[in-house]
Amino acid sequence: MTAHDNPPPRTESPFKGKQGLRRIWNALNYSLQGFSGAYRHESAFRQEVWLAVVLLPLSLWLHTSAIGHALLAGSVLLVLLVELLNSAVEATVDRISLEQHHLAKRAKDIGSAAVLISLIHLALVWTLVLFF
């Protein structure tokens, strides 16, 4: 028996093989499934989406510079981004075990702290752009 008879164990996901337009199409579908799943199962994400529905158009309507518009809109999108990552961490922790464990709590608390920082950032950016 030679080394060629036994291929090395697979270390990559079998879903990583797609290339080109097929990969882009699959990535888009996975992203849309992620948005849909987060919206259906995460109440905080739903609340932040509705906040974005109000604030994103407002960020473009307000009389400010192009950089001001970008900062306002970017701060709103940052909240959604951080909430999606936090939700992914929470789902992963819950998938591993629903038992209470200090490391699981720490991971979830750190994710929650990241969301809080993004919300503080949003408030700070909007305050600075609109009032200074």
Sine and cosine of phi, psi and omega as CSV:
sin_phi,cos_phi,sin_psi,cos_psi,sin_omega,cos_omega
0.00,0.00,0.75,-0.66,0.00,-1.00
-0.95,-0.30,0.12,-0.99,0.01,-1.00
-0.90,0.43,-0.40,0.92,-0.01,-1.00
-0.97,0.26,-0.32,0.95,0.00,-1.00
-0.96,0.28,-0.50,0.87,-0.01,-1.00
-0.89,-0.45,0.99,-0.17,0.02,-1.00
-0.91,0.41,0.44,-0.90,0.02,-1.00
-0.89,0.45,0.45,-0.89,0.01,-1.00
-0.89,0.47,0.54,-0.84,-0.02,-1.00
-0.95,0.31,0.80,-0.60,0.00,-1.00
-0.94,-0.33,-0.16,0.99,0.01,-1.00
-0.95,-0.30,0.42,-0.91,0.07,-1.00
-0.90,0.43,0.64,-0.77,0.05,-1.00
-0.92,0.38,-0.22,0.98,-0.01,-1.00
-1.00,0.09,-0.05,1.00,-0.05,-1.00
-1.00,0.10,-0.02,1.00,-0.12,-0.99
-0.98,0.21,-0.24,0.97,-0.05,-1.00
-0.95,0.30,0.56,-0.83,0.01,-1.00
-0.68,-0.73,0.23,-0.97,0.11,-0.99
0.92,0.39,-0.58,-0.81,-0.05,-1.00
-0.90,0.45,-0.55,0.84,0.01,-1.00
-0.89,0.46,-0.65,0.76,0.03,-1.00
-0.91,0.43,-0.68,0.73,0.00,-1.00
-0.90,0.45,-0.69,0.72,0.02,-1.00
-0.88,0.48,-0.71,0.70,0.02,-1.00
-0.89,0.46,-0.68,0.73,0.00,-1.00
-0.88,0.48,-0.66,0.75,0.04,-1.00
-0.88,0.47,-0.71,0.70,0.02,-1.00
-0.89,0.46,-0.68,0.74,0.03,-1.00
-0.89,0.46,-0.64,0.77,0.02,-1.00
-0.90,0.44,-0.69,0.72,0.02,-1.00
-0.90,0.43,-0.61,0.79,0.08,-1.00
-0.90,0.43,-0.61,0.79,0.04,-1.00
-0.90,0.43,-0.71,0.70,0.07,-1.00
-0.86,0.51,-0.73,0.69,-0.04,-1.00
-0.89,0.46,-0.72,0.70,0.01,-1.00
-0.90,0.45,-0.67,0.74,0.03,-1.00
-0.90,0.44,-0.67,0.74,-0.01,-1.00
-0.91,0.42,-0.66,0.75,-0.03,-1.00
-0.94,0.33,-0.61,0.79,-0.19,-0.98
-0.95,-0.31,-0.16,0.99,-0.09,-1.00
-0.85,-0.52,0.96,-0.27,-0.05,-1.00
-0.90,0.43,-0.59,0.81,0.02,-1.00
-0.89,0.45,-0.65,0.76,0.02,-1.00
-0.90,0.43,-0.66,0.75,0.04,-1.00
-0.86,0.51,-0.70,0.71,0.01,-1.00
-0.88,0.47,-0.66,0.75,-0.03,-1.00
-0.95,0.30,-0.51,0.86,0.10,-1.00
-0.89,0.45,-0.70,0.71,0.00,-1.00
-0.93,0.38,-0.55,0.84,0.12,-0.99
-0.89,0.46,-0.67,0.74,0.02,-1.00
-0.92,0.40,-0.59,0.81,0.03,-1.00
-0.87,0.49,-0.55,0.83,0.03,-1.00
-0.99,0.12,-0.74,0.68,-0.16,-0.99
-0.97,0.23,-0.55,0.83,-0.02,-1.00
-0.89,0.45,-0.76,0.64,0.07,-1.00
-0.89,0.46,-0.62,0.78,0.02,-1.00
-0.88,0.47,-0.62,0.78,-0.01,-1.00
-0.89,0.45,-0.48,0.88,0.02,-1.00
-1.00,0.05,-0.45,0.89,-0.04,-1.00
-0.98,0.19,-0.56,0.83,-0.05,-1.00
-0.89,0.46,0.54,-0.84,0.00,-1.00
-0.99,0.11,0.99,-0.14,0.03,-1.00
-0.51,-0.86,0.07,-1.00,-0.01,-1.00
-0.96,0.28,0.17,-0.99,0.06,-1.00
-0.87,0.50,-0.62,0.78,0.04,-1.00
-0.92,0.40,-0.62,0.78,0.06,-1.00
-0.87,0.48,-0.71,0.71,0.05,-1.00
-0.86,0.51,-0.70,0.71,-0.02,-1.00
-0.90,0.44,-0.66,0.75,0.01,-1.00
-0.91,0.41,-0.70,0.71,0.00,-1.00
-0.89,0.46,-0.78,0.63,-0.02,-1.00
-0.91,0.41,-0.66,0.75,-0.01,-1.00
-0.89,0.47,-0.60,0.80,0.01,-1.00
-0.92,0.38,-0.55,0.84,0.05,-1.00
-0.94,0.35,-0.72,0.69,-0.01,-1.00
-0.91,0.42,-0.54,0.84,0.04,-1.00
-0.87,0.49,-0.65,0.76,0.03,-1.00
-0.86,0.50,-0.71,0.71,0.01,-1.00
-0.89,0.45,-0.67,0.74,0.01,-1.00
-0.87,0.49,-0.76,0.65,-0.03,-1.00
-0.91,0.41,-0.62,0.79,0.03,-1.00
-0.90,0.44,-0.64,0.77,0.05,-1.00
-0.88,0.47,-0.69,0.72,0.03,-1.00
-0.91,0.42,-0.66,0.76,0.05,-1.00
-0.88,0.48,-0.69,0.72,0.02,-1.00
-0.90,0.44,-0.61,0.79,0.04,-1.00
-0.91,0.42,-0.67,0.75,0.05,-1.00
-0.89,0.46,-0.73,0.69,-0.01,-1.00
-0.88,0.47,-0.68,0.74,0.01,-1.00
-0.90,0.43,-0.63,0.77,0.02,-1.00
-0.91,0.40,-0.70,0.71,0.03,-1.00
-0.87,0.49,-0.71,0.71,0.01,-1.00
-0.91,0.41,-0.55,0.83,0.03,-1.00
-0.91,0.41,-0.61,0.80,-0.02,-1.00
-0.94,0.35,-0.71,0.70,0.01,-1.00
-0.19,-0.98,0.62,-0.78,0.10,-1.00
-1.00,-0.06,-0.03,1.00,0.05,-1.00
-0.93,0.38,0.54,-0.84,0.06,-1.00
-0.96,0.28,0.78,-0.63,0.01,-1.00
-0.57,-0.82,0.62,-0.79,-0.07,-1.00
-0.89,0.45,-0.51,0.86,0.03,-1.00
-0.96,0.28,-0.58,0.81,0.07,-1.00
-0.90,0.43,-0.69,0.72,0.03,-1.00
-0.88,0.47,-0.69,0.73,0.00,-1.00
-0.88,0.48,-0.71,0.71,0.00,-1.00
-0.87,0.50,-0.70,0.71,0.00,-1.00
-0.93,0.37,-0.64,0.77,0.02,-1.00
-0.91,0.41,-0.61,0.79,0.03,-1.00
-0.91,0.41,-0.66,0.75,0.07,-1.00
-0.88,0.48,-0.66,0.75,0.03,-1.00
-0.90,0.43,-0.63,0.78,0.04,-1.00
-0.89,0.45,-0.61,0.79,0.04,-1.00
-0.89,0.45,-0.66,0.75,0.04,-1.00
-0.90,0.45,-0.69,0.72,0.03,-1.00
-0.86,0.51,-0.69,0.72,0.02,-1.00
-0.88,0.47,-0.64,0.77,0.01,-1.00
-0.92,0.40,-0.57,0.82,0.05,-1.00
-0.94,0.33,-0.63,0.78,0.08,-1.00
-0.90,0.44,-0.67,0.75,0.05,-1.00
-0.86,0.51,-0.71,0.70,0.03,-1.00
-0.84,0.54,-0.76,0.64,-0.02,-1.00
-0.89,0.46,-0.66,0.75,0.00,-1.00
-0.91,0.42,-0.72,0.69,0.00,-1.00
-0.88,0.47,-0.75,0.67,-0.03,-1.00
-0.88,0.47,-0.65,0.76,0.03,-1.00
-0.90,0.44,-0.73,0.68,-0.03,-1.00
-0.92,0.40,-0.67,0.74,-0.02,-1.00
-0.93,0.36,-0.64,0.76,-0.10,-0.99
-0.99,0.12,-0.47,0.88,-0.16,-0.99
-0.88,-0.48,-0.04,1.00,-0.02,-1.00
-0.76,-0.65,0.00,0.00,0.00,0.00
